[in-house]
Amino acid sequence: MIYIKPEILERVNSWLTPAFDKDSQEQIKHLIASDPKELEESFYKDLEFGTGGMRGVMGLGTNRINKYTLGKNTQGLSNYLKQSFPNEQLKVAIAYDCRHNSKTFGKVVADIFSANNIEVYLFEDLRPTPELSFSLKYLNCHCGIVLTASHNPPEYNGYKVYWQDGGQLVPPQDAEIIAEINRLDYSEIKFEANDSLIKYIGKEIDDVFINNSIKNGSFNTSDDARQNLNVVFTSLHGTSITAIPETLKRAGYTNVSIVEEQSEPNGDFPTVISPNPEEPEALKMAMQLADKVDGDIVIGTDPDCDRLGVVVRNLENELVILNGNQAMLLMTDFLLKQWKNLGKINGNQFVASTIVSTPMMSVLAEAYNVECKIGLTGFKWIAKMIKDFPELYFIGGGEESFGFMVGDFVRDKDAVTSTLLACEIAAQAKANDKTVFQALIDLYIEHGFYKERLVSLTKKGIEGAQEIKQMMVDARNNPLKEINGEKVVLIEDYQLSISKNLQTHQETIIDIPKSNVLIYYTENGTKIALRPSGTEPKIKFYISVNTKLDNVSAFRETEQLLENKIDAILKDMNL
């Protein structure tokens, strides 16, 4: 006899009521009879909002992405919008990516909004996430939705919510909306569309978005320099194929080779293990093409086109992948130089980064007398900074996970404008007989050589979630006093909002929202952060070490020294 825990059985039985269609009920009955383990995974909890909205495996159940879990979110959000804007005609914008069921889910969400007397702008086909952020503001919508699971595996999909400013939900609204969703019963979802309230949008928005990307991402690069840059681009089967080639073409980049085998949108991502430009394997085909055509720069974007991977040629003319910190530093420095050369830096500007990104961002900003604001992981916090400090101009900002945002016309990481910016940097460098890699080394010589590495441990399922939770509990209860022979001098606990100096025993309050992150700093400037992922079943360790770099000829030796130091730290921490 199959045993199912009472609390799970109660959840399952609620899905066998008339609020759910007959086909769903039959599938659940089949799970009860044949796959109790999958049944438990599907119903043991409700899907939660993480750093990038709500993501999960597609299927039936409260812990799965399906028309009912998305429907409950959308009904709750509709109710909240009516409470928040009682005397306004509500408007929302909806976009979706290349994943399985994304188009279907997009229409389900549109139907529910329209059934609640809310006007809907629904993209006619897949579009990049940053275009949704832009279009929401452009069309004066109250909120926006993207159906995407970013770079997660093919079995995933998700739901990201954006607010009036074009940024993702932040506290306290996220908790208020979640409370509204949790108050609902599935039987209260209004699935019957009012099609007269659904308007399909497409090229007219594309044109405005692309023109704004060019306006924000172009910096007086000569036509010759642009035409002379040999670009290789891959969309990794995602949405960027709808925007990036056209953006580059209109900006004057005529020498662009596209990886054709990866240009067709496909939710199976058949040519890669993972459609994530953070993974070197994902950029392999593009790098092979670049070797064939003698490409100067390679760019690959993730399925919803908010992250980009950048590949350049090193001192030996070999193709190397820049990590997210390196790309962010190069882009930020380039933007700061442009602003400085135009005499536009006057103390009213800022750049932004995150607590797990390279500390070198703050060092770089200080050199330009510009503030570097640091927030939690996720671009919603950078968007919030722009909203919270309207008297300051946002120049640009990024995070280590291959995301960057240029200016504030989009309020999320934006691989369209960032791709153009990366090409501008490369084109100007080439026109001056330099390379992007040499520009990076110049930054290290001037500001210090910072080297980072990310280690992710995947822990799937119920047991995995418990294991990750326990690892963070252990790290808090038994904090490290020494790492690889270096004394720990400061511990920042973002869950408790406390920064503790271990030398003076002084504690100070961390004035940013709580998050399950722990960061150690050593006497020699080493930084180690521990953070469970908000969107994947992973715990992540971010290591940053640094030293002086005297000149270009010392680069290889110094880099190896830092790599060895990171290896020793990982060994010391049993990672």
PyMOL commands that set and color helices and strands:
alter all, ss='L'
color gray80, all
select helices_A, chain A and resi 6-14+22-34+36-43+67-84+102-115+129-138+173-183+186-188+195-197+203-217+223-228+239-242+244-251+260-262+280-293+324-341+360-367+379-388+415-431+436-447+461-477+552-572
alter helices_A, ss='H'
color red, helices_A
select strands_A, chain A and resi 49-50+53-57+91-96+119-123+143-147+156-163+198-201+231-234+256-258+297-301+308-313+319-322+349-354+371-375+393-399+403-406+449-458+482-483+486-493+498-501+507-509+518-522+527-532+538-547
alter strands_A, ss='S'
color yellow, strands_A
deselect
rebuild
show_as cartoon
